[in-house]
């Protein structure tokens, strides 16, 4: 496996892309950009980064983990520009990575799910494209996998995430609407796979339901998986990422990566 860390920004060594690329070059694979969560205050790469990448790689998908702008640097569109840089880099090196540049997906968790959803719905935002310095459209994923994702800035919002990306703890409704994903679903939005739990106490399931409903209204394809019970942050749902928390070791959820890969083949 080709495992290397690539700096995406010359001015910031913290913005990196880590590759998990199979060495065999006899077939062209799909690829996926993995975006861990952390409330835009940190990047949870230990549970939602490498373990996720390896799970997709084991199913024949070359994977790439993004370390993006968080904390004081999380004000949008900077994180979206980071994700755009990563997507453009993966596509530009498609031959080297043995992948189809037209089949590069993204998967995100919690606040990383918001960033993945932003990539899938706001890839055309000119300020992010300009900040990334890439050709228009090179950051558009083939589809997005959204795992217990922060999506809506409305009543069911994970407020801390939106406060960080807006740079204020007293945002106006207009500011919140700028990055409330369900309000930006249109014919430019890419297909989606949702994974959420009904009793998520941190990011309520309505985030997935509202966004899926908006996609249905616009006839954008999606697949929606709502599991009845599991705390927020389930990751792979097995003993590898449960880290001793029995609530995160959930057999009912643990094959969601397989479901996502099967869905990707339909896109």
Backbone torsions as a table, in degrees:
resi	resn	phi	psi	omega
1	UNK	NA	135.7	177.0
2	UNK	-85.3	110.8	-175.4
3	UNK	-124.7	105.4	-179.3
4	UNK	-142.7	157.8	179.2
5	UNK	-108.9	125.9	-176.5
6	UNK	-113.3	128.7	174.3
7	UNK	-80.0	124.5	-178.0
8	UNK	-90.8	-24.8	-179.4
9	UNK	-123.2	127.6	177.5
10	UNK	-66.4	-28.3	-175.2
11	UNK	-92.6	1.3	-177.8
12	UNK	-150.8	103.0	-177.6
13	UNK	-67.9	-11.9	-178.8
14	UNK	-80.0	-15.3	-177.3
15	UNK	-92.9	102.8	-171.7
16	UNK	-133.2	163.4	174.8
17	UNK	-129.3	122.3	179.4
18	UNK	-105.2	128.3	-173.7
19	UNK	-95.2	143.6	173.5
20	UNK	-133.0	79.4	-169.5
21	UNK	-114.2	127.0	178.0
22	UNK	-65.1	141.6	-176.6
23	UNK	-73.4	-28.6	-176.2
24	UNK	-63.4	136.8	-179.0
25	UNK	-117.1	21.6	-176.0
26	UNK	-86.6	-9.0	176.8
27	UNK	-145.3	155.5	178.4
28	UNK	-91.1	126.2	-175.5
29	UNK	-104.9	162.3	165.2
30	UNK	-75.3	164.4	178.4
31	UNK	-135.4	158.1	177.9
32	UNK	-143.5	135.9	175.4
33	UNK	-93.2	119.9	-176.3
34	UNK	-97.4	125.2	-177.1
35	UNK	-122.3	100.0	-179.3
36	UNK	-65.8	164.1	178.0
37	UNK	-90.7	-162.7	-178.7
38	UNK	137.5	16.1	175.5
39	UNK	65.0	19.9	-174.5
40	UNK	61.4	13.5	175.7
41	UNK	-106.6	-19.2	178.8
42	UNK	-158.4	174.8	177.6
43	UNK	-121.5	116.0	-176.0
44	UNK	-84.2	62.6	-174.0
45	UNK	-72.9	-20.2	-177.9
46	UNK	-69.2	-31.8	-179.5
47	UNK	-109.6	-32.3	-173.5
48	UNK	-115.6	15.0	178.1
49	UNK	-114.3	-94.7	-176.0
50	UNK	-57.4	-44.1	179.3
51	UNK	-58.5	-37.0	178.3
52	UNK	-68.0	-45.7	179.6
53	UNK	-58.7	-43.6	-179.0
54	UNK	-67.5	-34.0	178.2
55	UNK	-65.9	-41.3	176.9
56	UNK	-69.8	-40.6	179.7
57	UNK	-61.2	-37.2	179.1
58	UNK	-65.0	-19.3	178.7
59	UNK	-103.3	17.1	172.7
60	UNK	88.9	12.2	-178.9
61	UNK	-110.1	121.1	176.5
62	UNK	-70.5	135.1	-169.6
63	UNK	-125.2	155.3	-176.5
64	UNK	-142.8	126.8	-177.6
65	UNK	-102.6	128.1	-178.3
66	UNK	-97.4	131.7	167.5
67	UNK	-106.2	112.5	-168.3
68	UNK	-116.5	176.7	-176.7
69	UNK	-69.7	126.9	179.4
70	UNK	-135.2	176.6	179.0
71	UNK	64.1	-131.7	-178.9
72	UNK	-65.6	-18.2	-178.8
73	UNK	-96.1	6.6	-172.5
74	UNK	-83.7	-3.4	-177.3
75	UNK	-62.4	126.6	179.6
76	UNK	-66.9	148.6	12.1
77	UNK	-93.2	15.4	-174.0
78	UNK	-56.7	-49.4	178.4
79	UNK	-60.2	-36.9	177.6
80	UNK	-66.5	-34.8	175.0
81	UNK	-66.2	-38.1	176.3
82	UNK	-60.0	-48.7	179.7
83	UNK	-63.8	-35.2	178.0
84	UNK	-66.4	-41.8	175.5
85	UNK	-59.2	-42.9	-179.5
86	UNK	-63.9	-46.7	-179.4
87	UNK	-63.1	-43.0	179.2
88	UNK	-64.3	-39.4	178.7
89	UNK	-63.3	-46.6	-179.4
90	UNK	-58.5	-46.3	-179.0
91	UNK	-66.3	-39.3	-178.9
92	UNK	-65.4	-25.3	-178.6
93	UNK	-109.1	29.9	-175.8
94	UNK	-58.4	-40.7	-179.6
95	UNK	-64.6	-46.1	179.4
96	UNK	-61.0	-37.2	-176.3
97	UNK	-92.3	1.4	178.5
98	UNK	56.8	46.9	-178.7
99	UNK	-127.9	161.1	174.1
100	UNK	-87.0	115.2	-176.3
101	UNK	-64.4	-16.9	178.0
102	UNK	-88.2	-1.2	-177.9
103	UNK	-130.0	57.1	175.1
104	UNK	-109.0	114.8	-177.7
105	UNK	-100.0	176.6	171.6
106	UNK	-135.6	150.0	174.7
107	UNK	-133.4	133.7	-178.9
108	UNK	-136.8	153.8	-175.3
109	UNK	-122.8	130.1	176.7
110	UNK	53.8	-121.3	177.1
111	UNK	-64.2	-30.9	172.8
112	UNK	-64.3	-27.6	173.4
113	UNK	-68.2	-33.5	174.7
114	UNK	-65.0	-40.7	179.3
115	UNK	-67.4	-40.3	176.4
116	UNK	-63.1	-41.4	178.6
117	UNK	-67.6	-35.5	175.7
118	UNK	-63.3	-40.1	177.9
119	UNK	-63.3	-36.7	-178.2
120	UNK	-81.2	-18.6	-178.2
121	UNK	-116.5	-27.6	-175.6
122	UNK	-117.5	20.5	-179.6
123	UNK	-56.8	-24.0	-177.0
124	UNK	-87.8	-0.2	-179.8
125	UNK	-61.7	116.3	-171.0
126	UNK	-63.4	-34.4	-178.9
127	UNK	-65.0	-36.1	178.2
128	UNK	-72.1	-41.4	178.1
129	UNK	-61.5	-44.0	-179.7
130	UNK	-66.2	-41.3	-180.0
131	UNK	-64.7	-37.0	178.7
132	UNK	-75.2	-24.6	-179.0
133	UNK	68.7	38.8	-177.7
134	UNK	-115.9	166.1	176.0
135	UNK	-71.3	138.2	-178.9
136	UNK	-54.9	130.2	176.9
137	UNK	92.8	-14.6	-178.7
138	UNK	-71.9	-12.5	179.5
139	UNK	-97.9	2.2	-176.5
140	UNK	-78.4	120.7	178.0
141	UNK	-78.0	163.4	176.3
142	UNK	-75.0	-28.2	179.9
143	UNK	-172.4	168.2	-176.8
144	UNK	-131.0	135.6	176.5
145	UNK	-107.7	117.9	-170.5
146	UNK	-116.4	108.9	-174.5
147	UNK	-105.6	117.4	-175.2
148	UNK	34.7	53.5	-169.2
149	UNK	-83.3	142.3	167.8
150	UNK	-72.6	115.7	-174.9
151	UNK	-129.5	-48.0	-175.0
152	UNK	-95.7	135.7	177.2
153	UNK	-95.3	10.8	-178.4
154	UNK	-84.6	-141.6	-174.7
155	UNK	-60.7	-32.5	-176.7
156	UNK	-96.7	23.6	-174.4
157	UNK	-72.0	148.1	163.7
158	UNK	-85.7	94.0	-166.6
159	UNK	-59.7	-38.1	-177.8
160	UNK	-58.8	-39.7	179.6
161	UNK	-62.1	-46.1	-178.1
162	UNK	-71.0	-33.3	176.2
163	UNK	-62.6	-39.2	-179.0
164	UNK	-69.2	-43.7	-176.2
165	UNK	-76.0	-17.5	176.7
166	UNK	-97.4	-11.5	177.4
167	UNK	72.2	24.5	178.8
168	UNK	-155.6	147.3	175.8
169	UNK	-95.8	7.3	175.7
170	UNK	-133.4	60.3	-178.3
171	UNK	-71.5	151.9	174.2
172	UNK	-82.2	165.9	177.3
173	UNK	-60.8	-40.0	179.7
174	UNK	-62.6	-39.9	177.6
175	UNK	-64.2	-44.2	179.7
176	UNK	-62.9	-38.4	-179.3
177	UNK	-64.5	-24.2	-179.2
178	UNK	-57.9	-34.3	-174.0
179	UNK	-126.4	19.2	172.7
180	UNK	-83.8	108.1	-165.6
181	UNK	-58.1	-41.3	-174.9
182	UNK	-63.2	-17.7	179.6
183	UNK	-85.8	-3.0	-176.0
184	UNK	-120.7	15.6	178.0
185	UNK	-75.0	122.3	176.5
186	UNK	-151.2	-167.9	-174.2
187	UNK	-70.7	-3.5	174.9
188	UNK	-92.7	-8.6	-177.6
189	UNK	-72.7	138.8	-178.1
190	UNK	-87.5	159.5	177.4
191	UNK	-58.7	156.5	-174.4
192	UNK	-136.4	150.7	170.5
193	UNK	-121.4	123.1	-178.3
194	UNK	-107.5	138.0	170.5
195	UNK	-132.2	119.8	-177.7
196	UNK	-149.4	167.9	174.7
197	UNK	-120.2	145.2	-172.8
198	UNK	-66.3	-28.5	-176.9
199	UNK	-107.3	24.4	176.2
200	UNK	-59.8	117.5	-175.7
201	UNK	-90.9	-6.7	-178.5
202	UNK	-101.6	-50.2	175.2
203	UNK	-120.0	98.1	-174.7
204	UNK	-56.7	148.6	-176.8
205	UNK	-60.1	-20.9	178.1
206	UNK	-58.5	-24.5	176.4
207	UNK	-57.6	-46.4	178.5
208	UNK	-71.1	-42.9	-175.6
209	UNK	-65.0	-42.7	179.5
210	UNK	-64.0	-41.3	-178.2
211	UNK	-71.7	-40.5	177.1
212	UNK	-63.4	-39.2	178.0
213	UNK	-63.0	-41.9	177.9
214	UNK	-63.7	-36.7	177.6
215	UNK	-68.3	-39.0	177.1
216	UNK	-61.9	-40.9	179.4
217	UNK	-61.6	-32.4	-177.8
218	UNK	-98.6	5.9	178.0
219	UNK	60.2	37.6	174.5
220	UNK	-93.5	127.5	-177.0
221	UNK	-63.2	141.7	174.7
222	UNK	-155.4	161.4	171.5
223	UNK	-128.1	133.0	-171.7
224	UNK	-122.6	121.1	177.3
225	UNK	-117.2	112.5	176.2
226	UNK	-115.2	114.7	178.9
227	UNK	-94.8	147.4	-172.2
228	UNK	-68.8	-39.0	-172.6
229	UNK	-139.6	131.1	167.7
230	UNK	171.6	137.7	176.9
231	UNK	-64.8	159.3	176.2
232	UNK	-58.5	141.1	175.4
233	UNK	92.4	29.2	-174.2
234	UNK	-65.4	-23.0	-179.6
235	UNK	56.3	-120.3	-178.9
236	UNK	-80.4	-15.4	-179.9
237	UNK	74.8	20.0	-180.0
238	UNK	-129.3	-176.6	-176.1
239	UNK	-69.5	-17.1	179.5
240	UNK	-66.7	-41.3	-176.3
241	UNK	-109.2	-0.6	179.5
242	UNK	-73.2	-25.8	177.1
243	UNK	51.0	42.4	177.2
244	UNK	84.3	-2.7	177.7
245	UNK	-91.6	106.7	-175.8
246	UNK	-61.7	-25.2	178.8
247	UNK	-65.0	-28.3	-179.5
248	UNK	-87.8	-5.8	178.6
249	UNK	-99.0	94.3	-168.4
250	UNK	-132.0	106.7	-174.9
251	UNK	-61.8	-32.1	-178.3
252	UNK	-64.0	-29.1	-175.1
253	UNK	-98.6	-20.1	-163.0
254	UNK	-65.1	-10.9	176.7
255	UNK	-105.4	23.8	-179.2
256	UNK	-64.5	-29.9	177.7
257	UNK	-63.3	-43.3	176.4
258	UNK	-60.1	-41.0	176.7
259	UNK	-63.1	-41.2	-179.7
260	UNK	-64.7	-42.4	179.3
261	UNK	-65.0	-40.9	176.2
262	UNK	-60.8	-43.8	177.4
263	UNK	-61.2	-42.5	-179.0
264	UNK	-55.7	-34.5	-178.6
265	UNK	-69.3	-16.4	179.1
266	UNK	-88.1	-12.5	-174.8
267	UNK	-83.6	NA	NA
